[in-house]
Amino acid sequence: MAVTTYAAIDIGSYDLTLEIFEISAKNGIHCINKLRHRLELGRGTFSVGRIAPEMVDELCNVLRDFRSVMKEYKVDSYDAIATSAIREAQNDLFVLGRIRQLTGLEVRILSNSEQRFLSYKAIASIEGRFKEMIQKGTVVIDLDGGSIQISIFDNSELIQTANMRMGSMRIRERLQAATAGNNDYDELVRELIHEDLDSFSKMYLKNRKIENIILNGDFITEMIFRDPKHRDRSTRMLTRDSFEKWYRKIAKKSVADLAINNNIAMEYASLLRPSAILYHLFVELMDPVSIWAPGTHLSRGLAYEYAENKKLLPETHDFENDIISCARHLAKRYGVTRPHIDNMDMTAKAIFDATKEFHGIDGRGRLLLGITTMLHDVGKYISYTYRAENTYNIIMTNEIIGISHAEREIVALAAKYIVLPFPPFEDLVIESGINRETYLEVASLTAIIRLANALDRSHMQKIRAIDASVKKKELVLKLSVSQDYSLESGLIREEADFFTEVFGIRPVLKIKRTIL
């Protein structure tokens, strides 16, 4: 039986973790060692915007020790990631440079959407309960030191995800001055995030019944089941009553009492209270029937993604569909016409697949093509005249869980220049800072979607089937259409010229009228 040893390093807001896994088809993902070191990198980031040099020195010393442990285990591969503490620091590049120089480790900074997607993968990978839960209204509350992510599922689909910059450490730092003369800490937290909660409820929870809540968040959810006699320890399920009992043990206690009673360091205890209060506010707001605290970690999500990419394990869930679902619901919120989008998606992907040798974009690019097609018209919701600019801004300001900030920018630029003239590289790099390779990818996606859009210029979905193939210097598009196609045939030249400029091949239409 082939066993792969994999290591995941997570540089978080208040600690560093190294988790070593064995991955096999028979036993799945199994943790064989886990090391944790307290280091509050987020303290500097969330208060003054920078990580102090002495903190960076300690970080590198710990990472060197982690590297030695990885050598002892002879790991086959590793990933080292950083989240909000480094992501939001003004000196993030200096920190990464020091890590590379002093430890030899390559650290990848995750965007918030990538981070939350990995946390979600960790939950979805552990057992069938997740699949069963999301058939009904289910919310995942994913809390870390910097922010809290709320993801809503229903009918087995990811409906919406939103981020609030109200993590446990950020709240602790913001309330330090206010707590000096006020012992009612839970009321202070409630007042601090009241407006955000109210806005979230009005925007996302209207007429939606939430049956289940899944609590996720580093070591915090482990605290709920620290008592070995806890009757729900094996399932990690909670009733509202048992959750309330746990909450009451936390909310009114001092940091010192929490540290003593739970046998944890003062630093962790100072984060336990704001975390418990945040969870409680959301549970109170949504009034679920059941609560699940699986106790998963970002590291497990990394291990799952590694196994997924290397095809070491069978797939347990269609995560790509969740990304598409999130984009689809975003399009719906901005009034995009679904039949036109579906028709464009069919033709765009047929053109993409037929021209692989010309654009050289991988399957991930095909996913971005589908998302761009879905969202290319969202700007009309605000203004038809400035729809291109509005489309770009809407995409860039709405997270799509599972794609990175850089990928979201590719989508936003391609959508913007479906309408506007496509700029030369020198102009676009001033606007976005993209490199030449990304510029070519944006141009390719734009050319394909422009052509697909032109093929349904009337928005009447005349195309019933499409066969795309490249012959010599031509992209031959055999179209089965249900109505007269004179409008589209007559107006396609402009988009065909741009397509030829990008790919060096000329689109040629061959129309076959079908009888319905």
ZAVEX-78819 format. One record per residue (C-alpha): residue number from 0; y, x, z. Coordinates in steps of 0.25 Angstrom, whole numbers, plus 2048, in hexadecimal, padded with zeros to 3 digits. Layout:
# residues N
 resi   Y   X   Z
  NUM   Y   X   Z
...
END
This chain:
# residues 516
 resi   Y   X   Z
    0 800 800 800
    1 80D 806 7FB
    2 818 807 807
    3 826 80A 804
    4 82F 810 80F
    5 83D 80C 80E
    6 849 80E 817
    7 856 806 819
    8 863 80B 81F
    9 86D 801 823
   10 87B 806 827
   11 880 7FA 82E
   12 88D 7F6 836
   13 887 7F9 844
   14 87B 801 842
   15 872 809 838
   16 864 806 835
   17 858 80D 82F
   18 84C 804 82C
   19 840 80A 825
   20 836 800 81E
   21 828 801 818
   22 827 7F8 80C
   23 81A 7F3 806
   24 815 7E8 7FE
   25 80B 7E4 809
   26 814 7E5 815
   27 822 7E3 80F
   28 82E 7E9 816
   29 82A 7EF 824
   30 834 7F7 82D
   31 82E 803 833
   32 83A 809 83A
   33 848 805 83D
   34 854 80D 843
   35 861 808 847
   36 86E 810 84B
   37 87A 809 851
   38 887 80D 849
   39 892 804 848
   40 898 808 83A
   41 89E 7FA 839
   42 8A7 7FC 845
   43 8B0 805 83D
   44 8AF 7FE 830
   45 8B2 7F0 836
   46 8BD 7F5 83E
   47 8C5 800 837
   48 8BE 800 829
   49 8B7 80E 82A
   50 8AB 815 830
   51 8AF 821 839
   52 8AA 82F 836
   53 8A2 830 843
   54 89B 823 83F
   55 897 829 831
   56 892 835 838
   57 889 82D 841
   58 885 824 835
   59 880 831 82D
   60 879 837 839
   61 871 82A 83B
   62 86E 829 82C
   63 869 837 82C
   64 85F 833 837
   65 85B 827 82F
   66 858 830 823
   67 84F 839 82C
   68 847 82D 830
   69 846 828 822
   70 840 836 81E
   71 836 834 829
   72 831 827 824
   73 831 82D 815
   74 839 821 810
   75 837 81E 801
   76 845 818 800
   77 851 814 808
   78 85E 80C 807
   79 86A 80F 80F
   80 874 804 810
   81 882 801 817
   82 888 7F4 819
   83 896 7EF 81E
   84 899 7FA 827
   85 89A 804 81C
   86 89D 7FA 811
   87 8AA 7F6 817
   88 8AE 804 81C
   89 8BA 80A 815
   90 8B3 818 815
   91 8A5 813 810
   92 8A4 81D 805
   93 8A7 829 80F
   94 89C 823 818
   95 892 822 80D
   96 896 830 808
   97 893 836 816
   98 886 82F 817
   99 881 835 809
  100 886 843 80D
  101 880 844 81B
  102 873 83C 81A
  103 870 83B 80B
  104 86E 82C 80C
  105 874 823 801
  106 87A 817 808
  107 87D 80A 800
  108 888 801 805
  109 883 7F2 803
  110 88D 7E7 7FF
  111 88D 7DC 809
  112 885 7D3 7FF
  113 87B 7DE 7FD
  114 879 7E0 80C
  115 878 7D1 80E
  116 86E 7D0 803
  117 865 7DB 809
  118 866 7D4 817
  119 861 7C7 810
  120 856 7CE 809
  121 851 7D3 816
  122 850 7C5 81C
  123 84A 7BF 80F
  124 83F 7CB 80F
  125 839 7C9 81C
  126 832 7BB 81B
  127 831 7AE 814
  128 83A 7A7 81F
  129 846 7AA 817
  130 841 7A3 80A
  131 83E 797 812
  132 84B 797 81A
  133 854 798 80D
  134 84E 78B 807
  135 858 784 811
  136 866 787 815
  137 865 795 81B
  138 870 79F 81F
  139 86E 7AE 821
  140 878 7B4 82B
  141 878 7C3 828
  142 881 7CA 833
  143 885 7D9 834
  144 890 7E1 83A
  145 89A 7DE 82F
  146 898 7D0 82A
  147 88F 7C4 829
  148 888 7BF 81D
  149 885 7B0 81C
  150 87B 7AC 810
  151 877 79E 80E
  152 869 79A 808
  153 864 78C 803
  154 859 787 7FA
  155 854 796 7FA
  156 861 79B 7F4
  157 86C 7A4 7F9
  158 878 79A 7F8
  159 884 7A2 7FE
  160 887 7AF 805
  161 894 7B2 80D
  162 898 7BE 815
  163 8A2 7BE 821
  164 8A7 7CB 826
  165 8A3 7C7 834
  166 898 7D1 839
  167 894 7D4 847
  168 89B 7E1 848
  169 8A8 7DD 840
  170 8A9 7D1 84A
  171 8A7 7DA 856
  172 8B2 7E4 851
  173 8BC 7D8 84E
  174 8BA 7D2 85B
  175 8BB 7DE 864
  176 8CA 7DB 867
  177 8C8 7CC 869
  178 8BC 7CE 873
  179 8C4 7D6 87D
  180 8CA 7C9 883
  181 8C0 7BF 87F
  182 8B1 7BD 884
  183 8AE 7B2 87A
  184 8A9 7BB 86F
  185 8A1 7B0 867
  186 8AE 7A7 867
  187 8B6 7B3 861
  188 8AB 7B5 856
  189 8AB 7A6 853
  190 8BA 7A6 852
  191 8BA 7B3 849
  192 8B1 7AD 83E
  193 8B4 79F 840
  194 8BC 79E 833
  195 8B1 7A6 82B
  196 8A6 79D 830
  197 8AE 790 82D
  198 8B1 795 81F
  199 8A2 799 81C
  200 89D 78B 821
  201 8A7 783 818
  202 8A4 78C 80C
  203 895 78E 80D
  204 88E 784 817
  205 894 777 812
  206 889 76D 811
  207 87F 777 813
  208 874 776 81E
  209 86F 783 824
  210 861 783 829
  211 85F 791 82C
  212 867 79E 830
  213 862 7AC 82E
  214 868 7B6 837
  215 869 7C4 832
  216 870 7D0 838
  217 86B 7DE 83B
  218 866 7E0 849
  219 86D 7D3 84E
  220 863 7C9 84B
  221 858 7D2 851
  222 85F 7CF 85F
  223 85B 7C0 85E
  224 84C 7C3 85F
  225 84D 7CF 869
  226 846 7C7 873
  227 837 7C9 870
  228 834 7BB 877
  229 83C 7B4 86D
  230 833 7A9 867
  231 839 7AA 859
  232 838 7B9 858
  233 82D 7B9 84E
  234 834 7B0 844
  235 842 7B4 848
  236 846 7A5 847
  237 850 79F 850
  238 854 790 854
  239 862 78D 856
  240 85F 78C 865
  241 859 79A 866
  242 864 7A0 85E
  243 86F 79A 867
  244 867 79F 873
  245 868 7AD 86D
  246 876 7AC 869
  247 87A 7A8 877
  248 874 7B4 87D
  249 87D 7BD 874
  250 88B 7B6 872
  251 890 7B6 880
  252 88B 7C4 885
  253 893 7D0 885
  254 88F 7DC 87D
  255 88A 7E4 889
  256 881 7D8 88D
  257 87C 7D7 87F
  258 878 7E6 87E
  259 871 7E5 88C
  260 86A 7D8 889
  261 865 7DB 87B
  262 863 7EA 87E
  263 86C 7EE 872
  264 877 7F8 871
  265 885 7F3 874
  266 889 7F5 865
  267 87E 7EB 861
  268 882 7E2 86C
  269 890 7E1 868
  270 88B 7DC 85A
  271 881 7D3 85F
  272 88B 7C9 865
  273 894 7C7 858
  274 887 7C6 850
  275 881 7BB 858
  276 88E 7B3 858
  277 88F 7B4 849
  278 881 7AF 847
  279 883 7A4 851
  280 890 79F 84A
  281 888 79E 83D
  282 87C 797 843
  283 886 78E 84A
  284 88D 78B 83D
  285 881 788 835
  286 878 782 83F
  287 86A 786 839
  288 85C 781 83D
  289 856 78F 83E
  290 85B 79D 83F
  291 853 7AA 83B
  292 857 7B8 83F
  293 84D 7C0 837
  294 853 7CE 83C
  295 853 7D4 82F
  296 85B 7E0 82B
  297 863 7E5 81F
  298 859 7F1 81E
  299 84D 7E7 81C
  300 855 7E2 810
  301 857 7F0 80A
  302 848 7F2 80C
  303 845 7E5 805
  304 84E 7E8 7F9
  305 848 7F5 7F8
  306 83A 7EF 7F7
  307 83F 7E5 7EE
  308 845 7EF 7E4
  309 839 7F8 7E4
  310 830 7EB 7E3
  311 828 7EF 7EF
  312 827 7E1 7F4
  313 826 7D3 7EE
  314 833 7CB 7ED
  315 835 7C1 7F8
  316 842 7BB 7F4
  317 84A 7BA 7E7
  318 857 7C1 7EC
  319 85D 7C2 7DF
  320 85D 7B3 7DE
  321 865 7B3 7EB
  322 870 7BB 7E4
  323 870 7B2 7D8
  324 870 7A6 7E1
  325 87C 7AB 7E9
  326 884 7AE 7DC
  327 880 7A0 7D7
  328 885 799 7E3
  329 892 7A1 7E2
  330 894 79C 7D4
  331 891 78E 7D9
  332 89C 78F 7E3
  333 8A6 793 7D8
  334 8A2 787 7CF
  335 89B 78F 7C4
  336 894 787 7BA
  337 885 789 7BC
  338 87F 785 7AE
  339 889 78F 7A7
  340 885 79A 7B0
  341 876 797 7AF
  342 877 797 7A0
  343 87F 7A4 7A0
  344 875 7AB 7AA
  345 86A 7A8 7A0
  346 871 7AE 794
  347 877 7BA 79C
  348 86A 7BE 7A1
  349 863 7BD 794
  350 86E 7C6 78E
  351 86D 7D0 79A
  352 85E 7D1 798
  353 85E 7D3 789
  354 869 7DE 78A
  355 863 7E7 795
  356 862 7F3 78D
  357 871 7F2 78A
  358 877 7EF 798
  359 86C 7F6 7A0
  360 86F 7EE 7AD
  361 863 7EB 7B6
  362 85E 7DE 7BD
  363 869 7DF 7C7
  364 873 7DE 7BC
  365 86C 7D1 7B7
  366 86E 7CB 7C5
  367 87D 7CF 7C4
  368 87E 7C8 7B6
  369 878 7BB 7BC
  370 882 7BB 7C7
  371 88E 7BE 7BE
  372 88A 7B3 7B5
  373 889 7AA 7C1
  374 897 7AE 7C6
  375 89F 7B1 7BA
  376 8A7 7A4 7BA
  377 8AA 7A2 7C9
  378 8B8 7A6 7C7
  379 8BB 799 7C0
  380 8BA 792 7CE
  381 8C7 798 7D2
  382 8CF 799 7C4
  383 8CA 798 7B6
  384 8D5 7A1 7B1
  385 8D2 7AD 7BA
  386 8C3 7AA 7BB
  387 8BF 7B8 7B8
  388 8C7 7BE 7C3
  389 8C3 7B3 7CD
  390 8B4 7B5 7C9
  391 8B5 7C4 7CC
  392 8BC 7C1 7DA
  393 8B2 7B6 7DE
  394 8A6 7BF 7DB
  395 8AC 7CB 7E2
  396 8AF 7C3 7EE
  397 8A2 7BB 7EF
  398 896 7C3 7F4
  399 889 7C1 7EC
  400 87E 7C5 7F6
  401 875 7CF 7F0
  402 87E 7D6 7E6
  403 887 7E2 7EA
  404 896 7E3 7E9
  405 895 7EB 7DD
  406 88C 7E1 7D6
  407 895 7D6 7DA
  408 8A0 7DD 7D3
  409 898 7DF 7C6
  410 896 7D0 7C6
  411 8A5 7CD 7C9
  412 8AA 7D6 7BE
  413 8A0 7D1 7B4
  414 8A4 7C2 7B7
  415 8B3 7C6 7B6
  416 8B2 7CC 7A9
  417 8AA 7C1 7A2
  418 8B8 7BB 7A1
  419 8C1 7C6 7A0
  420 8C1 7D2 796
  421 8B8 7DD 79A
  422 8C0 7E9 79F
  423 8BD 7F7 79B
  424 8B7 800 7A6
  425 8C4 807 7AA
  426 8CA 7FA 7AD
  427 8BE 7F3 7B5
  428 8BC 800 7BD
  429 8CA 7FE 7C3
  430 8C7 7F0 7C6
  431 8BA 7F2 7CD
  432 8B6 801 7CE
  433 8A9 7FF 7C7
  434 8A2 80A 7BF
  435 89E 80B 7B1
  436 890 806 7B3
  437 894 7FA 7BA
  438 89F 7F7 7B0
  439 894 7F7 7A5
  440 88C 7EE 7AD
  441 898 7E4 7AF
  442 89B 7E5 7A0
  443 88C 7E2 79D
  444 88B 7D6 7A6
  445 899 7D0 7A2
  446 895 7D1 793
  447 887 7CA 795
  448 88E 7BF 79E
  449 899 7BD 794
  450 88F 7BB 789
  451 887 7B2 791
  452 894 7AA 795
  453 898 7A9 786
  454 88A 7A4 782
  455 88D 797 78B
  456 89C 797 788
  457 89C 787 788
  458 895 787 795
  459 88B 77D 78F
  460 87E 785 791
  461 87A 784 782
  462 871 790 783
  463 863 78B 787
  464 85C 798 785
  465 85F 7A7 781
  466 858 7B2 77C
  467 85F 7C0 77C
  468 85B 7CC 775
  469 861 7D9 76F
  470 85E 7DC 761
  471 865 7E9 75B
  472 873 7E7 75E
  473 873 7D8 762
  474 870 7D0 76E
  475 869 7C4 768
  476 86B 7B7 770
  477 862 7AC 76C
  478 868 7A0 772
  479 861 792 772
  480 86D 788 774
  481 86D 779 776
  482 87B 776 770
  483 884 77B 765
  484 887 78A 768
  485 894 78C 75F
  486 89D 78E 76B
  487 896 799 771
  488 892 7A0 764
  489 8A0 7A0 760
  490 8A6 7A5 76C
  491 89C 7B0 770
  492 8A3 7BB 768
  493 8AC 7C1 773
  494 8A1 7C2 77D
  495 898 7C8 773
  496 8A2 7D3 76F
  497 8A3 7D7 77E
  498 893 7D7 77F
  499 892 7E0 773
  500 89D 7E9 779
  501 895 7EB 786
  502 887 7EB 780
  503 888 7EF 772
  504 880 7E4 76D
  505 885 7D7 766
  506 881 7C9 76C
  507 87B 7C0 760
  508 878 7B1 763
  509 86D 7AA 75C
  510 86E 79B 75F
  511 862 791 75F
  512 866 783 762
  513 85C 77B 76A
  514 85A 76C 76B
  515 85A 767 77A
END
